[in-house]
Amino acid sequence: MALNLTQKQNVVAEVAEVAAKAHSLIAAEYAGTTVSQMTAMRKKARETGVYLKVVKNTLAARAVEGTDFAVAKDSMVGPLLYAFSTEEPGAAGRLIKEFAKGNDKLQPKLVVVEGQQYGPAHVEVLASLPTLEQALGMLASVLSEPARMFARAVKAVADQQGGGDAPAEEAEAAEAEPA
């Protein structure tokens, strides 16, 4: 079904709004993918913060103008599915990688991150990025390590100066003395 001018403008505006905020883009050929596979992929995309859209390449090229994804305009050729990571950079990579395993018809064609275009092999790199929760966990462990090291150093100094329980012994002695 052909779109009229107003519908095309709406599609371009919708994709442009997403592209302006997205962290990464993967374009993949999807010809031969079944309806049930596409439905499952769309469902998973919604759950993982990925905007998934099949749109004419000319409309997609207009939509990414003025964004980091404009570098891919000349590579937008053939029937493509566009996956924008809206919450974290690796989400689209993980989605496309997961669904390409069970569907040899889904073939990544290009990856764009921070204004740089990469080939289809870069999907693996993008998919290997940690999730937000994993990154926060790594940050927390890095931040807590200096505190643990400081606590060990204080304990070592206290142990060197008299067994480490000196403050507790002094407190007991002070309580035992009559006032």
C-alpha positions in Angstrom: 0.0 0.0 0.0 1.5 3.3 -1.1 1.7 6.2 1.3 0.4 9.6 0.5 2.5 12.7 1.2 1.1 13.3 4.7 1.8 9.7 5.7 5.3 9.9 4.4 5.9 13.1 6.3 4.6 11.5 9.5 6.9 8.5 9.0 9.9 10.7 8.4 9.1 12.8 11.5 8.6 9.7 13.7 11.9 8.2 12.6 13.7 11.5 12.8 12.5 11.9 16.4 13.8 8.5 17.4 17.1 9.0 15.4 17.8 12.3 17.2 17.8 10.5 20.6 19.1 7.0 19.7 22.6 5.6 20.6 23.1 3.3 17.7 21.6 2.0 14.5 21.7 -1.3 12.7 20.2 -1.8 9.3 19.6 -5.4 8.3 18.1 -7.1 5.2 15.0 -9.0 6.2 13.6 -10.4 2.9 12.3 -13.9 3.5 11.7 -13.4 7.2 8.3 -14.8 8.2 5.5 -12.8 9.8 5.8 -14.8 13.0 9.6 -14.1 13.2 9.0 -10.4 12.6 6.3 -10.3 15.3 8.5 -12.0 17.8 11.4 -9.6 16.9 9.1 -6.5 17.3 7.9 -7.8 20.7 11.4 -8.3 21.9 12.4 -4.9 20.6 9.7 -3.2 22.6 10.9 -5.0 25.7 14.5 -4.1 25.3 14.3 -0.4 24.2 14.9 -0.9 20.5 12.8 1.1 17.9 12.3 -1.3 15.0 10.9 0.0 11.7 10.7 -1.2 8.1 10.6 2.0 6.0 11.5 3.0 2.5 15.2 3.9 2.3 14.5 7.4 0.8 12.3 8.2 3.8 14.9 6.8 6.2 17.6 8.9 4.6 15.5 12.0 5.0 14.8 11.1 8.7 18.5 10.7 9.6 19.6 14.0 8.1 21.2 16.2 10.7 21.8 13.2 13.1 24.9 11.0 13.8 23.3 8.4 11.5 23.4 10.6 8.3 26.8 8.9 7.5 24.8 5.8 6.4 22.5 7.5 3.9 24.5 6.2 0.9 24.5 2.7 2.3 20.7 2.5 2.7 20.1 0.2 -0.3 17.7 -2.8 -0.6 14.9 -3.9 1.7 16.1 -2.9 5.1 14.9 -3.1 8.6 16.1 -0.3 10.9 16.9 -1.0 14.5 17.6 2.1 16.7 18.9 1.5 20.3 17.0 4.1 22.3 18.0 3.2 25.9 21.5 1.7 25.6 23.9 1.4 22.7 24.2 -2.4 22.6 20.5 -3.3 22.7 19.9 -3.3 18.9 23.1 -5.4 18.4 21.9 -8.0 20.9 18.4 -8.1 19.3 19.7 -8.5 15.7 22.3 -11.0 16.7 19.8 -13.1 18.7 17.2 -13.2 15.8 19.8 -13.7 13.1 20.9 -17.0 14.8 17.6 -18.6 14.0 17.0 -16.8 10.7 19.6 -16.9 8.0 17.4 -14.4 6.0 18.1 -11.6 8.5 21.4 -10.2 7.5 23.0 -7.1 9.1 24.3 -4.7 6.5 25.6 -1.7 8.5 26.1 -0.4 12.0 26.3 3.3 13.0 27.6 4.4 16.4 28.5 8.0 17.3 28.6 9.2 13.7 30.9 6.3 12.6 29.6 3.7 10.1 30.9 0.1 10.5 30.3 -3.1 8.6 28.0 -5.9 9.5 30.7 -7.7 11.6 30.5 -4.8 14.1 27.1 -6.1 15.3 29.1 -8.6 17.4 31.0 -5.8 19.0 27.8 -3.8 19.7 26.1 -6.9 21.1 28.9 -7.5 23.5 28.6 -4.2 25.2 27.3 -4.5 28.8 23.7 -3.7 29.6 23.0 -0.7 31.8 22.6 -3.0 34.9 25.9 -4.7 34.1 27.7 -1.4 33.6 26.4 0.0 36.9 27.5 -3.2 38.7 31.0 -2.9 37.2 31.1 0.8 38.3 30.0 0.0 41.8 32.7 -2.7 42.2 35.3 -0.3 40.9 34.2 2.5 43.2 34.0 0.2 46.3 37.5 -1.2 45.9 39.4 1.9 47.2 37.2 1.9 50.3 38.0 -1.8 50.9 41.7 -1.1 50.5 41.5 1.8 52.9 39.7 -0.3 55.5 42.4 -3.0 55.2 45.2 -0.3 55.6 43.5 1.1 58.7 43.2 -2.4 60.2 46.8 -3.1 59.4 48.0 0.1 61.1 45.8 -0.6 64.1 47.1 -4.2 64.3 50.7 -2.8 64.2 50.1 -0.3 67.0 48.8 -2.7 69.5 46.6 -5.6 68.5 43.8 -3.7 66.8 41.4 -4.1 69.8 43.0 -1.2 71.8 40.0 1.2 71.5 37.6 -1.6 72.7 39.8 -2.4 75.7 40.1 1.3 76.6 36.3 1.6 76.5 35.8 -1.4 78.8 38.4 0.1 81.2 36.6 3.4 81.2 33.3 1.8 82.0 34.8 -0.2 84.9 36.1 2.9 86.7 33.7 4.4 89.2 32.7 8.0 88.5 
